[in-house]
Amino acid sequence: MEDARQYFGDGLAYLNLSDLKGRLIAIEGTDGVGRSTHIELLQEWLEVQGYGVVTTGWTRSNLMSKTIEVAKQGNILDRWSLSLLYATDFADRLEHQIIPALRSGFIVLADRYIYTAFARDAVRSGDRKWIRDVFGFAVVPDLVCYLRIDVDTLALRVIETSGMNYWESGMDMKLGADLYDSFKKYQGLLIEEFDKMAEEFKFEVVDARKPPEEIQDILRAQIEPLLKNNGRKPDIPLEQSPSGALPANSSPSS
């Protein structure tokens, strides 16, 4: 099979994409939709079949995770600063986790990808071009599965689990009088952006209101043809991992 892997924009001049033999699968969606749970289940399923798997997620880079956490506590970041911090986090993970894993033939499961940055920045600015240029060095995933949910169901789910916080509610945008009102408005805008991107970038849309076991079956059905087309298992044994890759039990961040 001819390798059709490509960059989102100008890319990285030093990297030959044909060297990346693994598969990059992104699970996208709004806050609280269940991405991390399904990433864990997918990793289990793939490893049982003998595939080497590396997981990565938003704000999990060794370089930037603590910096972003501290910066967000002050609630004083403007749109550009926030986006550039996330871009730096992604660049670090791309260089030290994603690319080494793909080069070694691993399957990379990404809990959020560049599309989260696109959605958040577009909601805050309406300028889609700037943020897409910033992430022009990103490798385009082999598959993007978008867990879609309506905002009313999402709000109920978040209240019953983790609760609402300042940034997930878009409080910096002053969209509502309280956390709940702002959450619904902000997450509703994010869902609209994801819906637009789902059509533009041909995401596989999965109804996140379904029972978890049904969602997992749908995700596996989308991934299986990709593995068959790949036609190879990783060269590195499962107990090894590419340099810089995060362990599977790393905690997710928003």
N, C-alpha and C positions, 0 to 999 in steps of 0.2 A: 504493500500500500504506500502510495506517495505521501510524504510528510507535508501536511498543509499548515503546520503550526506557524503562527505569525504574531507580531507585536501589535499592540493597540495603536501605537503611533510610530514615532521615529525609532524607538527601540534602543538597543545597546549595541554599539558598533563592534565590540570585542566578542560578542557571543554568537556562535553559529547555532541557530535553532534546531538544525537537523541532528545535533548531538543530544538533544533532550528526548530520550526514548520512553520516558514514563508518561503518565496521564494526569492531567490537572482538572479536578472536578470542584466546582464552587457551589456552595449552598448559600443562596441569598434570601433576603427577606427582612422585614422590619424587626424592631426590638421585641423580644418575648414570644417569637413565633415558633420556637422549638428547634432552631438550627443545631445547637450544640448537642442536644439529645440524639438527633438523627445522625450527626457526624460520628458519635461514639458507636452507635449501632452499625453503621456502615463500615467502620473500621474493623469491628469484630467480625462481621460477615466476610469481608475481603481477606482478612488474615487467616481465617479458617480455610479459605480456598488456596492459601499459599502465596498471596501477594504481599509484598512489602508495602507498608502504608506509613506516610508521614502526615500529621495534621498540623495546620497552622490557622491562626485566627487574628482578628482585629486587635491591635495594640498588644501583641504578644512578643514583640521583638526585644531582645536583650538590651539593645541600644536605647529604645525610646519608651518602653512600657511605663517605667517609673516616672519619667519626665511628663508624659501625657497625664498620668494620674494626678500628679502634683499640680500641673497647670490647670486642670479642670476643677480642682477643688476651690480655686479662687473665683471661678465663674466670671472671668474678665477677658476671656479670649475673643478676639474678633474673628470674623469668618475666614480671613486669609490665614491667620495664625493657626487656627484649628485644622484647616485643610492641609496646610504644609506639615504640621506635626504628624498627621495621619499618613501623609505621603512619605515622610521620612521613615516612619515605622514600617510601611509596606516595602519601601526600597531595601531596608535592612533584611527583612524576612525573605524577599525575593532573592537577594544575593547569597544569604547564608543558609536558607532553609529550602526554598522552593526550587531554585535552579539546581543545586547539588542533588536533591532528591530525584528530580526529573532526569538528570543526566545519568543517574544510577539505575534508572528503570523503575523507580518507585511510583506508586499512585499517591498523589497529593490531594488531600481533602481540605478545602479551604472554607472555614467558617466565616463567611463574608469575603467579598473580594473588592475590586475597584468600584463596582457598581454601587456599593453602599456610600462611598465617597461622592460619587456622581449625584446620587439622590439627595444626600444631606446638603451638599453645596448648592445644588440647583434650587432647593427649597429656600435656602437662606439668601440667595442672590439673584436667581433667575438667569444667571450667566452660565450656560452649560459648556461653552467652548473652553473657558479658562481652566476649569478643573480637568477636563479631558486632555488638554495639552500637558498639564502637570503630570498626569499618569501615562504619558505616551511611551514610557519605558516598560510598561507592563506586558507580560506574555498573555495572549488571549487563551482562556481556558478551553479545554476540549468539550466541556459540558457545563452549563449553568442551570441548576434547578432552583426555581424561585418558589418558595413557600408563601403562597398568597393567602391573606386573611382579610376580613372586613374589620373596620376600626372598632365597631361595637363589641364584637367577639374578642378582639385583641385586648381592649380595655378591661373587660371582665377577667380574662385569663391573667393579665399582669397584676391586677388587684389581688387575685387569689394566690399568686405565687411570690414573685420578687418585690412587687410594689413599684410605684412610679418614682422616678428621680428627676432632678433638675434638667439634665441634658436630654434624656429620653423623652421628656415632655416639651422640649424646645422652649424652655422658660426664658432663654436669652433673647428670643424673638418677640416676647410679650404678646403672645397670641390669645391669651385668655386670662381671666381674673384669678384662677386657681390652678393647681397642678393637674387636676383631672380634666378640666376644660381645655387647658393648653395641650395636654397629652393627646387628646382626641383630635384636635385641630392639626397638630404637628404630624402625628402618625398618619392621619388621613392624607396630608400633603405628600408624605413619603410614599405611601401606597400608590398614589397617583403617578409619581415619578417612576416607581418600579414597574407599574403597568405599562407606561410608555416605553420603557427600556425593554420590557419583555417582548414587545412587538419588534422594536428596532434591532435588538441583538439576538432574537430567536431563543429566548429562554424556554426551558421546559417548565410550564406552570403547573404547580401541584396545589390542590386545595388543602390548606393547612387546618381547616375545620374538621377534616376527617379524623377518625381514630388513629392514634400513632402507628398501630400495626399496618393499617391500610396505606398510610403515607410511606412507611418504610418499604412496603411491597412495590409501590409506584416508583420510588427512587431506585430501587434495585433493578427494576425492569428497564429504567432509562440507562443505567450504568452498564448492564450486562453486554449489550452490543458493542460498546466501546472497548470492553476487555477482549472480546472475541476478535475484533478488528486489530487490536494491538498484537495479539498472537504470541506474546512472550511473557514470561515471568521475570521478576527482577533478578539481576546478576548477584546482588548482595544478599546474604542470608538474613532472615527476619530479625535475628538478635542484634544485627548491626544496623546503624543508621547513618545517613550522610552527615557530614560535619556541620554542626550548628543547628541540627533539627531539634525541635522541641519534643519532649516526651508526650505520650498520648494523654496523660492526666493533667496537662497544663490547664489552668483555670481560664475560662473565656472572659473577655472584657468587652465593653461596649465602645 
